[in-house]
Amino acid sequence: MLSDLCDAAAAVAAGRLSALDALHSAHDAAQLDANRHTFVRRFQAQAEAQARSVDMLRAAGAPLPALAGLAVSVKDLFDVSGMPTTAGSRVLADVRPATRDAPAVARLRAAGAALVGHTNMTEFAFSGVGINPHLGTPANPATHGHGTQARIPGGSSSGAAVSVATGAAWAALGSDTGGSLRIPAALQGLVGFKSTQALVPNEGCIPLSPTLDTTGALTRSVRDAVLLHEVLSARTVPLPGRPLRHCRFAIPGGVMLEGLDRTVAAAFERSLHRLRAAGAWLQEVDLAPLAQLSRLQAGGGFAAAESWAWHRRRLAEQGAAYDPRVAARIRRGESISAADYLELQQARRRWIEEVSAEIDGFDALLSPTVPIVAPPLQPLIDSDEQFFATNALLLRNPSVVNLLDGCALSLPCHDADEMPVGLMVWHRGLRDAAVLDAAMAIETCLRKVG
């Protein structure tokens, strides 16, 4: 059985699998009821053309591109030439098709990806829950067998994650402004990597917060995350393969460990125990600057201010077409003055310096990606109070890394009989190689004993 994209690419290269057959399998998975709300639009014809071209290269004995004609989905936030980009919203229903690929999409295409479709998402990427009242909400496929109620997929890259979890794609292009890759990865048992923002271009992507938005991918393994990051960042990532016994990890206490549910707390503690047993050096740290988070994000922070700048005219003309919960969060930016915004930028720079000074002696930091497992969907549809409380809880830990302009990877750390739980491996900006290298070793350790 092929476990991830790297396995599948090797099978295509060896002639054990044709890219076209792999694409047809992904297409069949996309037709399942589990994917009823996963895709906004499909790109089947161009995906088949890409898969056939890879099979022709293989038949001719030519080298194959890195992604080997395999299915990759694209969040409905990124421009794909010839297709509209609607950000999961009715507001952009009449938008003209894109005239060129976003740079991230172009890099995937150049690396041989068979782009299979635009995936559903939280409208305009503005929540970590993943609910979309316009297009339907993808149910979390990883939680089947854990009760009869559908559970949230996590967002905002909801359909992106579901496409990977169901086999409709080997990997998915998404975005991360406060955890939108890592939250659905954690809740669905996948890998989500948020790089240092500047490493992957954001052009051709509808913005939420240009200060925080980061382009990245959801995958089935850490090695797939490395491969996709190399494609998206157009660079080779050197991984020294350091053993865990040579790694120093910090465990921040305080706010990032508050409110853990039983499943997350047990999985996190068990993971730390297994890493210690493998020889990793773990140290609990206070990381006092984290206490400033609520002040820095008061009033909606960068996301409210910058989304208001982009949406204010559309809200005036088409406000009734927005998801009311999304519109309410955007409108918080109306009360943020230019002086407030400039002060926030200065405060963020000082905060980054303070946090970086405290963590530079470690190879990476370890935290629960989110403090809860995926909750049932319907109560969050029915109650604004429960929705906003859950959204804040889901965003709390991953948004630390966005504010830091850092890098972070969420990988599964639950046992087979448990609901999905994510372990977040993170650091400051431009420590991407160290985070990916540590995550590879951690994944190997947890899989051996999981």
C-alpha positions as CSV (number, residue, x, y, z in Angstrom):
1,M,0.0,0.0,0.0
2,L,1.3,3.4,-0.9
3,S,1.5,5.6,2.2
4,D,2.3,9.0,0.9
5,L,3.2,11.0,-2.2
6,C,6.8,10.1,-2.1
7,D,5.8,6.4,-2.2
8,A,3.5,7.0,-5.1
9,A,6.1,9.0,-7.0
10,A,8.6,6.2,-6.6
11,A,6.0,3.7,-7.9
12,V,5.3,5.9,-10.9
13,A,9.1,6.3,-11.6
14,A,9.6,2.5,-11.3
15,G,6.7,1.7,-13.6
16,R,4.7,-0.1,-10.9
17,L,1.9,2.6,-11.1
18,S,0.8,4.8,-14.0
19,A,0.2,8.4,-13.2
20,L,-3.2,8.2,-15.0
21,D,-4.3,5.2,-13.0
22,A,-3.3,7.0,-9.8
23,L,-5.3,10.1,-10.9
24,H,-8.4,7.9,-11.7
25,S,-8.2,6.5,-8.2
26,A,-8.1,10.0,-6.7
27,H,-11.0,10.9,-8.9
28,D,-13.0,7.9,-7.7
29,A,-12.3,9.0,-4.1
30,A,-13.5,12.5,-4.9
31,Q,-16.9,11.1,-5.9
32,L,-17.5,9.5,-2.5
33,D,-20.1,11.0,-0.1
34,A,-17.2,11.9,2.3
35,N,-16.2,14.5,-0.4
36,R,-19.7,15.9,-1.0
37,H,-18.5,19.4,0.1
38,T,-14.8,19.1,-0.6
39,F,-14.4,20.7,-4.0
40,V,-15.7,23.9,-5.4
41,R,-14.7,23.1,-8.9
42,R,-12.8,20.3,-10.6
43,F,-9.9,20.5,-13.2
44,Q,-10.2,17.0,-14.4
45,A,-9.3,17.6,-18.1
46,Q,-6.1,19.4,-17.4
47,A,-5.2,16.9,-14.6
48,E,-5.6,14.0,-17.0
49,A,-3.4,15.8,-19.6
50,Q,-0.6,16.2,-16.9
51,A,-0.8,12.6,-15.8
52,R,-0.7,11.4,-19.4
53,S,2.4,13.6,-20.1
54,V,4.2,12.0,-17.2
55,D,3.3,8.5,-18.3
56,M,4.7,9.4,-21.8
57,L,8.0,10.6,-20.2
58,R,8.2,7.4,-18.2
59,A,7.6,5.3,-21.3
60,A,10.4,7.3,-23.1
61,G,12.8,6.7,-20.3
62,A,13.0,10.4,-19.5
63,P,13.5,11.8,-16.0
64,L,10.2,12.5,-14.2
65,P,9.2,15.7,-12.5
66,A,9.2,15.7,-8.7
67,L,5.4,15.3,-8.2
68,A,5.2,12.7,-11.0
69,G,1.7,13.6,-12.3
70,L,0.0,12.9,-9.0
71,A,-3.1,14.6,-7.7
72,V,-2.7,17.8,-5.8
73,S,-5.7,20.0,-4.8
74,V,-5.7,23.8,-4.7
75,K,-7.5,25.9,-2.0
76,D,-10.1,28.2,-3.6
77,L,-7.9,31.2,-2.7
78,F,-5.2,30.7,-5.3
79,D,-5.4,31.7,-9.0
80,V,-5.4,28.8,-11.5
81,S,-5.3,30.0,-15.1
82,G,-8.6,29.8,-16.8
83,M,-10.6,29.3,-13.6
84,P,-12.4,31.7,-11.3
85,T,-11.1,32.2,-7.7
86,T,-14.0,32.7,-5.3
87,A,-12.5,32.2,-1.8
88,G,-15.5,30.0,-0.8
89,S,-17.8,33.0,-1.2
90,R,-20.9,34.1,-3.1
91,V,-19.5,37.6,-3.1
92,L,-17.1,36.7,-5.9
93,A,-19.5,34.4,-7.8
94,D,-19.2,36.6,-10.9
95,V,-15.5,37.1,-10.9
96,R,-13.6,36.6,-14.2
97,P,-11.4,33.6,-14.6
98,A,-7.7,34.1,-13.7
99,T,-5.4,34.9,-16.6
100,R,-2.4,33.3,-15.0
101,D,-1.4,30.8,-12.3
102,A,-0.5,32.1,-8.9
103,P,3.3,31.6,-8.5
104,A,2.7,28.7,-6.0
105,V,0.4,27.0,-8.4
106,A,2.8,27.6,-11.3
107,R,5.6,25.9,-9.2
108,L,3.3,22.9,-8.5
109,R,2.5,22.6,-12.2
110,A,6.1,22.9,-13.2
111,A,7.0,20.1,-10.7
112,G,4.5,17.8,-12.5
113,A,1.5,18.0,-10.2
114,A,-1.9,17.0,-11.6
115,L,-4.0,19.9,-10.3
116,V,-7.4,18.3,-9.6
117,G,-9.6,21.2,-8.4
118,H,-10.3,24.1,-6.1
119,T,-11.2,23.0,-2.6
120,N,-13.8,24.4,-0.3
121,M,-12.8,26.6,2.6
122,T,-14.1,29.0,5.2
123,E,-15.3,32.1,3.4
124,F,-12.3,34.4,2.8
125,A,-10.2,32.2,5.1
126,F,-11.5,33.9,8.2
127,S,-11.9,31.1,10.8
128,G,-10.2,28.0,12.1
129,V,-13.4,26.0,12.3
130,G,-14.1,25.3,8.6
131,I,-17.8,26.0,8.4
132,N,-19.1,27.4,5.1
133,P,-22.8,28.2,5.1
134,H,-22.8,28.9,1.3
135,L,-21.2,25.8,-0.1
136,G,-21.7,23.3,2.7
137,T,-19.1,22.2,5.2
138,P,-16.9,19.2,4.6
139,A,-17.3,16.6,7.4
140,N,-14.1,15.4,9.1
141,P,-13.4,12.0,7.6
142,A,-10.8,11.1,10.2
143,T,-13.4,11.1,13.0
144,H,-15.7,8.4,11.5
145,G,-16.2,5.7,14.1
146,H,-16.0,8.2,17.0
147,G,-19.7,8.7,17.4
148,T,-22.5,9.4,15.0
149,Q,-22.2,13.2,14.8
150,A,-20.3,14.9,12.0
151,R,-17.3,16.8,13.4
152,I,-15.7,20.0,12.1
153,P,-12.9,19.6,9.6
154,G,-10.9,22.6,10.9
155,G,-10.2,25.6,8.8
156,S,-9.8,27.6,6.9
157,S,-8.2,25.0,4.6
158,S,-11.1,22.6,5.3
159,G,-11.6,21.0,1.9
160,A,-7.9,21.0,1.3
161,A,-7.3,18.7,4.3
162,V,-10.4,16.5,3.5
163,S,-9.1,16.0,-0.1
164,V,-5.9,14.5,1.4
165,A,-7.5,12.6,4.2
166,T,-9.9,10.9,1.8
167,G,-7.4,10.1,-1.0
168,A,-8.9,12.6,-3.4
169,A,-5.4,14.2,-3.5
170,W,-1.9,13.3,-2.4
171,A,-1.2,16.8,-1.2
172,A,-3.1,20.1,-1.0
173,L,-2.1,23.7,-1.5
174,G,-3.4,25.9,1.3
175,S,-2.8,29.0,3.3
176,D,-2.0,29.7,6.9
177,T,-2.7,33.1,8.6
178,G,-3.4,31.9,12.1
179,G,-3.2,28.2,11.7
180,S,-5.3,27.4,8.6
181,L,-3.0,24.6,7.5
182,R,-2.1,23.3,10.9
183,I,-5.5,23.3,12.5
184,P,-7.2,21.0,9.9
185,A,-4.0,18.9,9.9
186,A,-4.3,18.4,13.6
187,L,-8.0,17.6,13.6
188,Q,-7.7,15.2,10.7
189,G,-4.5,13.3,11.5
190,L,-2.4,14.9,8.7
191,V,0.8,17.0,8.4
192,G,0.6,20.7,7.8
193,F,3.7,22.9,7.4
194,K,3.7,26.7,7.8
195,S,7.1,28.0,6.6
196,T,8.7,31.3,7.3
197,Q,6.3,33.7,5.4
198,A,8.8,35.1,2.9
199,L,10.0,31.8,1.6
200,V,6.9,31.1,-0.5
201,P,5.3,33.8,-2.7
202,N,1.7,34.9,-1.8
203,E,1.0,36.7,-5.1
204,G,-2.1,35.5,-6.9
205,C,-3.8,34.6,-3.6
206,I,-6.8,36.5,-2.2
207,P,-5.4,38.1,1.0
208,L,-6.7,37.8,4.5
209,S,-3.8,39.5,6.3
210,P,-0.7,40.2,4.2
211,T,1.3,40.6,7.3
212,L,0.5,37.0,8.4
213,D,-0.6,35.1,5.3
214,T,1.7,32.1,4.5
215,T,1.4,29.7,1.5
216,G,2.0,26.0,2.2
217,A,0.8,22.5,1.9
218,L,-1.1,19.7,3.7
219,T,0.4,16.2,3.3
220,R,0.3,12.7,4.6
221,S,3.9,12.6,6.0
222,V,6.7,14.9,7.0
223,R,8.9,13.8,4.0
224,D,6.0,14.8,1.8
225,A,6.0,18.2,3.6
226,V,9.7,18.6,2.9
227,L,9.1,17.8,-0.8
228,L,6.2,20.2,-1.2
229,H,8.1,22.9,0.6
230,E,11.0,22.5,-1.7
231,V,8.7,22.8,-4.7
232,L,6.8,25.8,-3.3
233,S,9.9,27.7,-2.1
234,A,12.0,26.7,-5.2
235,R,15.0,25.7,-3.0
236,T,16.6,22.6,-1.6
237,V,16.2,22.1,2.1
238,P,19.3,20.6,3.7
239,L,18.3,18.1,6.4
240,P,21.2,16.8,8.5
241,G,19.2,13.9,9.9
242,R,20.1,14.6,13.5
243,P,19.2,11.8,15.9
244,L,16.8,12.7,18.7
245,R,19.5,12.2,21.3
246,H,21.3,15.3,19.9
247,C,18.1,17.4,19.9
248,R,17.1,20.0,22.5
249,F,13.4,20.8,22.7
250,A,11.7,23.5,24.7
251,I,8.2,22.9,26.1
252,P,6.5,26.3,26.7
253,G,4.2,26.3,29.7
254,G,1.4,28.8,30.5
255,V,-1.2,29.7,27.9
256,M,-0.2,27.1,25.3
257,L,-1.0,24.3,27.7
258,E,-4.2,25.7,29.1
259,G,-7.6,24.1,28.5
260,L,-6.3,20.8,27.0
261,D,-9.0,18.2,26.7
262,R,-8.3,14.7,28.0
263,T,-7.4,13.2,24.7
264,V,-5.0,16.0,23.7
265,A,-3.4,16.1,27.2
266,A,-2.8,12.4,27.2
267,A,-1.4,12.3,23.6
268,F,0.9,15.2,24.2
269,E,2.3,13.8,27.5
270,R,2.7,10.4,26.0
271,S,4.6,11.9,23.0
272,L,7.0,13.8,25.3
273,H,7.6,10.5,27.3
274,R,8.4,8.7,24.1
275,L,10.8,11.4,22.9
276,R,12.6,11.4,26.3
277,A,12.9,7.6,26.1
278,A,14.5,8.0,22.6
279,G,17.1,10.3,24.1
280,A,15.7,13.8,23.3
281,W,16.5,16.5,25.8
282,L,13.3,18.3,26.8
283,Q,13.1,21.4,29.0
284,E,10.0,23.2,30.2
285,V,10.3,27.0,29.7
286,D,8.2,29.8,30.9
287,L,8.4,31.9,27.7
288,A,6.9,35.0,29.5
289,P,6.3,37.1,26.3
290,L,3.4,34.8,25.5
291,A,1.5,36.6,28.2
292,Q,1.4,39.6,25.9
293,L,-0.6,37.7,23.2
294,S,-4.1,38.9,24.2
295,R,-2.9,42.5,24.2
296,L,-1.3,42.2,20.8
297,Q,-4.4,40.6,19.3
298,A,-7.0,42.8,21.0
299,G,-9.5,44.3,18.7
300,G,-8.8,41.8,16.0
301,G,-5.2,42.6,15.3
302,F,-3.6,42.5,11.9
303,A,-6.3,40.2,10.4
304,A,-9.1,42.6,11.3
305,A,-7.3,45.7,10.2
306,E,-6.0,44.3,6.9
307,S,-9.1,42.4,5.9
308,W,-11.2,45.5,6.5
309,A,-9.0,47.4,4.0
310,W,-9.6,44.8,1.4
311,H,-13.3,44.2,2.0
312,R,-14.7,47.5,3.1
313,R,-16.2,48.5,-0.3
314,R,-17.5,45.0,-1.0
315,L,-19.1,44.9,2.5
316,A,-20.8,48.2,1.7
317,E,-22.2,46.9,-1.6
318,Q,-22.7,43.2,-0.9
319,G,-22.7,42.8,2.9
320,A,-25.8,40.6,2.9
321,A,-24.0,38.0,0.7
322,Y,-21.3,37.5,3.3
323,D,-21.3,34.8,6.0
324,P,-22.4,37.0,9.0
325,R,-19.7,35.6,11.2
326,V,-17.0,36.4,8.7
327,A,-18.5,39.9,8.1
328,A,-18.5,40.5,11.9
329,R,-14.8,39.7,12.3
330,I,-13.9,41.8,9.3
331,R,-15.9,44.8,10.6
332,R,-13.8,44.9,13.7
333,G,-11.1,46.4,11.6
334,E,-13.2,49.5,11.0
335,S,-12.4,50.8,14.5
336,I,-8.6,50.3,14.2
337,S,-7.0,53.6,13.4
338,A,-3.8,54.2,11.4
339,A,-2.0,55.0,14.6
340,D,-3.2,51.8,16.2
341,Y,-2.0,49.8,13.3
342,L,1.5,51.4,13.3
343,E,1.8,50.8,17.0
344,L,0.8,47.2,16.5
345,Q,3.6,46.8,13.9
346,Q,6.1,48.2,16.3
347,A,4.9,46.1,19.2
348,R,5.1,43.0,17.1
349,R,8.7,43.7,16.2
350,R,9.7,44.1,19.8
351,W,7.8,40.9,20.7
352,I,9.5,38.9,18.0
353,E,12.9,40.1,19.4
354,E,11.9,39.1,22.9
355,V,10.6,35.6,22.0
356,S,13.5,34.9,19.7
357,A,16.1,35.7,22.4
358,E,14.5,33.2,24.7
359,I,14.2,30.3,22.2
360,D,17.4,30.5,20.1
361,G,19.2,27.9,22.2
362,F,16.8,25.2,21.3
363,D,16.5,23.1,18.1
364,A,12.7,23.5,18.2
365,L,9.7,24.0,20.5
366,L,6.9,21.5,21.1
367,S,3.3,22.3,21.9
368,P,-0.1,20.8,21.2
369,T,-1.2,22.2,17.8
370,V,-4.7,22.8,19.2
371,P,-6.0,22.1,22.7
372,I,-9.1,20.0,21.7
373,V,-10.0,17.2,19.3
374,A,-12.5,18.0,16.6
375,P,-15.9,18.9,18.2
376,P,-19.3,18.1,16.7
377,L,-20.3,20.3,13.8
378,Q,-23.9,21.0,14.4
379,P,-23.6,22.8,17.8
380,L,-21.2,25.3,16.2
381,I,-23.6,25.9,13.3
382,D,-26.4,26.5,15.8
383,S,-24.7,28.8,18.3
384,D,-22.6,31.9,17.7
385,E,-21.3,31.8,21.2
386,Q,-20.0,28.2,20.9
387,F,-18.6,29.0,17.4
388,F,-16.6,32.0,18.4
389,A,-15.3,30.3,21.7
390,T,-14.2,27.3,19.7
391,N,-12.6,29.4,17.0
392,A,-10.6,31.3,19.5
393,L,-9.4,28.1,21.2
394,L,-8.4,26.5,17.9
395,L,-6.4,29.6,16.8
396,R,-4.7,30.2,20.1
397,N,-1.6,28.1,19.8
398,P,-0.9,28.1,16.0
399,S,-1.4,31.9,15.8
400,V,1.7,32.4,18.1
401,V,3.9,31.2,15.2
402,N,2.2,33.5,12.7
403,L,2.7,36.5,14.9
404,L,6.3,35.4,15.4
405,D,6.8,35.1,11.6
406,G,8.1,31.7,12.5
407,C,7.8,28.2,11.0
408,A,5.8,25.3,12.4
409,L,4.8,21.8,11.4
410,S,1.8,19.9,12.9
411,L,2.2,16.1,12.8
412,P,-0.1,13.4,14.2
413,C,0.7,12.2,17.8
414,H,-2.4,10.2,18.7
415,D,-2.7,6.4,19.0
416,A,-4.7,4.4,16.5
417,D,-7.8,4.2,18.7
418,E,-7.9,7.9,19.5
419,M,-9.3,10.9,17.8
420,P,-6.7,12.8,15.8
421,V,-4.3,15.0,17.8
422,G,-1.5,17.2,16.4
423,L,1.9,17.9,17.9
424,M,3.3,21.3,16.8
425,V,7.1,21.5,16.2
426,W,8.0,25.2,15.8
427,H,10.6,27.9,15.9
428,R,11.3,31.5,14.9
429,G,11.7,32.6,11.3
430,L,14.2,31.0,9.0
431,R,14.6,28.0,11.2
432,D,12.6,25.9,8.7
433,A,15.3,23.3,8.0
434,A,15.8,22.7,11.7
435,V,12.0,22.3,12.3
436,L,11.6,20.0,9.3
437,D,14.6,17.9,10.4
438,A,13.4,17.6,14.0
439,A,9.9,16.7,12.7
440,M,11.3,13.9,10.6
441,A,13.0,12.4,13.7
442,I,9.9,12.9,15.9
443,E,7.6,11.3,13.3
444,T,9.8,8.3,13.1
445,C,9.9,7.9,16.8
446,L,6.2,8.3,17.3
447,R,5.3,5.9,14.5
448,K,7.6,3.2,15.9
449,V,5.8,3.1,19.2
450,G,2.4,4.4,18.2
